[in-house]
């Protein structure tokens, strides 16, 4: 009698094939809600695995919020490694897609993604070619099994619920102190003008630019330029906040995996690219429609502009006066008086 292999073990066999690809360190199949399904690679503790899956889930959902059903993958880069997050919806042949449509499983199409950690010098195109068939097989297993990996709901007794409520009501008062970065308060007009001019130069030298912006910590837009046919100001502010949140979450994930900080993120979609780069304590983002410029060329040009932007921000920081910590509560009390 042939012993039946469990779904998770079958998935692990395909993850092992991905791990066997030269340059791959870790590969984890995760549900959109952050629940880890299976992994292969360098040993991780249970706590580390759940922390990493929670972080990649936040990154993945930010990417979907920015680009909805157009997202192909998210590439996170640092000096020591690359982290690739790709939804399974992009893989599989016509037969699998017909099964999904026939059984009305479209909503499950974005429920699963794979996070892969590789060496920093790995060629992304080569990785995709080698792992494509394995990702398609994983998708096929998940679709045909119809299994749910949702964790069981946790139930609490009345006594436990009351204890939780009491702990909330008895929360200790903590004095709040807010420190506003000095350069966010004393950013010179000449620096704004330099940033605007540089973004304008970038737009003139980049075909099919959708928008570009520089956001300071907290999502405050220092400078922006957009194609009015594609976006409105309200959407740009939301996009800036989400992009910055995505970058800092990705940075935390990279620190958990490799004890490194990241330098850039690339989101490839069906019809456009989004580049997110850190420049000192700010974020530079550019969305560019596909068609007239090669990805390789853009990855060479954008860092050069980031270096110029960094010089402007550094000069502005050096010329700013030191602003002391501000106690928000004391200011409000003075206003009431």
TACOR-V664840 format. One record per pair of residues at least 4 apart in sequence whose C-alpha atoms are under 8 Angstrom apart, sorted by the first residue. I is the first residue (numbers start at 0). J is the second residue. Records with the same first field share a line. If there is no record, write none. Layout:
BEGIN
I = J, J
END
This chain:
BEGIN
4 = 8, 9
5 = 9
6 = 10, 140, 144
7 = 11, 36, 37
8 = 12
9 = 13
10 = 14, 37, 137, 140
11 = 15, 37, 38, 39
12 = 16
13 = 17, 133, 134, 136, 137
14 = 18, 26, 27, 38, 39, 133
15 = 19, 39, 40
16 = 20, 130, 133
17 = 23, 26, 129, 130, 133
18 = 23, 24, 25, 26, 39, 40
19 = 23
20 = 126, 129, 130
22 = 117, 118, 121
23 = 115, 116, 117, 118
24 = 40, 41, 115, 116, 117, 118
25 = 38, 39, 40, 41, 115, 116, 117
26 = 38, 39, 40, 113, 114, 115, 116
27 = 35, 36, 37, 38, 39, 113, 114, 115
28 = 35, 36, 37, 38, 111, 112, 113, 114
29 = 33, 34, 35, 36, 37, 52, 56, 111, 112, 113, 114
30 = 34, 35, 36, 56, 110, 111, 112, 148
31 = 56, 59, 60, 109, 110, 111, 112
32 = 53, 56
33 = 49, 52, 53, 54, 55, 56, 57
34 = 49, 52, 53, 148, 149, 150
35 = 48, 49, 52
36 = 148
43 = 47, 48
44 = 48
45 = 49
46 = 50
47 = 51, 255
48 = 52
49 = 53
50 = 54
51 = 55, 252, 255, 256
52 = 56
53 = 57
54 = 58, 248, 249, 251, 252
55 = 59, 84, 114, 249, 252
56 = 60
57 = 61, 245, 248
58 = 62, 245, 248, 249
59 = 63, 73, 84
60 = 64
61 = 65, 241, 242, 244, 245
62 = 66, 67, 70, 73, 245, 266
63 = 67, 68, 70
64 = 241
65 = 238, 241, 242
66 = 70, 268
69 = 268, 269, 270
70 = 266, 267, 268, 269
71 = 85, 86, 89, 266, 267, 268, 269
72 = 83, 84, 85, 86, 266, 267, 268
73 = 83, 84, 85, 264, 265, 266, 267
74 = 81, 82, 83, 84, 264, 265, 266
75 = 81, 82, 83, 249, 261, 263, 264, 265
76 = 80, 81, 82, 119, 261, 262, 263, 264
77 = 81, 119, 259, 260, 261, 262, 263
78 = 119, 259, 260, 261, 262
79 = 118, 119, 257, 259
80 = 116, 117, 118, 119, 120, 257
81 = 116, 117, 118, 119
82 = 114, 115, 116, 117, 253
83 = 113, 114, 115, 116, 117
84 = 112, 113, 114, 115
85 = 112, 113, 114
86 = 109, 110, 111, 112, 113
87 = 108, 109, 111, 112, 113, 134, 135, 138
88 = 108, 109, 138
90 = 131, 134, 135, 138
91 = 95, 96, 132, 134, 135, 136, 138, 139
92 = 96, 135
93 = 97
94 = 98
95 = 99, 139
96 = 100
97 = 101
98 = 102
99 = 103, 104, 105, 142
100 = 104, 105
104 = 108, 142
106 = 110
107 = 111
117 = 121
121 = 126
122 = 126
123 = 127
124 = 128
125 = 129
126 = 130
127 = 131
130 = 134
131 = 135
132 = 136
133 = 137
134 = 138
135 = 139
136 = 140
137 = 141
138 = 142
139 = 143
140 = 144
141 = 145, 146
155 = 159, 160
156 = 160
157 = 161
158 = 162
159 = 163
160 = 164
161 = 165
162 = 166
163 = 167
164 = 168
165 = 169
166 = 170
175 = 326, 327, 328
176 = 324, 325, 326, 327
177 = 324, 325, 326, 327
178 = 323, 324, 325, 326
179 = 183, 184, 324, 325
180 = 184, 322
181 = 185, 316, 319, 320, 321, 322
182 = 186, 315, 316, 319
183 = 215
185 = 319, 320
186 = 190, 191, 315, 316, 319
187 = 191, 315
188 = 192
189 = 193
190 = 194, 311, 312, 315
191 = 195, 221, 222
192 = 196
193 = 197, 311
194 = 198, 222, 308, 311
195 = 199, 222, 223, 224
196 = 200
197 = 201, 304, 308
198 = 202, 211, 212, 222, 223, 224
199 = 203, 224
200 = 204
201 = 205, 304
202 = 206, 208
206 = 287, 291, 292
207 = 287, 288, 289, 291
208 = 225, 226, 285, 286, 287, 288
209 = 225, 226, 229, 285, 286, 287, 288
210 = 223, 224, 225, 226, 285, 286, 287
211 = 223, 224, 225, 283, 284, 285, 286
212 = 220, 221, 222, 223, 224, 239, 283, 284, 285
213 = 220, 221, 222, 223, 281, 282, 283, 284
214 = 218, 219, 220, 221, 222, 239, 243, 281, 282, 283
215 = 219, 220, 221, 280, 281, 282
216 = 243, 280, 281
217 = 240, 243
218 = 236, 239, 240, 243
219 = 239, 240
220 = 236, 239
225 = 229, 230
226 = 230
227 = 231
230 = 234, 235
231 = 235
232 = 236
233 = 237
234 = 238
235 = 239
236 = 240
237 = 241
238 = 242
239 = 243
240 = 244
241 = 245
242 = 246, 275, 284
243 = 247, 282
244 = 248
245 = 249
246 = 250, 264, 275
247 = 251
248 = 252
249 = 253, 261
250 = 254, 259, 260, 261
251 = 255, 260
252 = 256
253 = 257, 258, 259, 260, 261
254 = 258, 259, 260
262 = 276, 277
263 = 274, 275, 276, 277
264 = 274, 275, 276
265 = 272, 273, 274, 275
266 = 272, 273, 274
267 = 271, 272, 273
268 = 272
270 = 288, 289
271 = 286, 287, 288, 289
272 = 286, 287, 288, 289
273 = 284, 285, 286, 287
274 = 283, 284, 285, 286
275 = 282, 283, 284, 285
276 = 282, 283, 284, 305
277 = 281, 282, 283
278 = 282, 283, 305, 306, 308, 309
279 = 309, 312, 313
283 = 305
292 = 296, 297
293 = 297
294 = 298
295 = 299
296 = 300
297 = 301
298 = 302
299 = 303
300 = 304
301 = 305
302 = 306
303 = 307
304 = 308
305 = 309
306 = 310
307 = 311
308 = 312
309 = 313
310 = 314
311 = 315
312 = 316
313 = 317
314 = 318
315 = 319
326 = 330
327 = 331
328 = 332
329 = 333
330 = 334
331 = 335
332 = 336
END
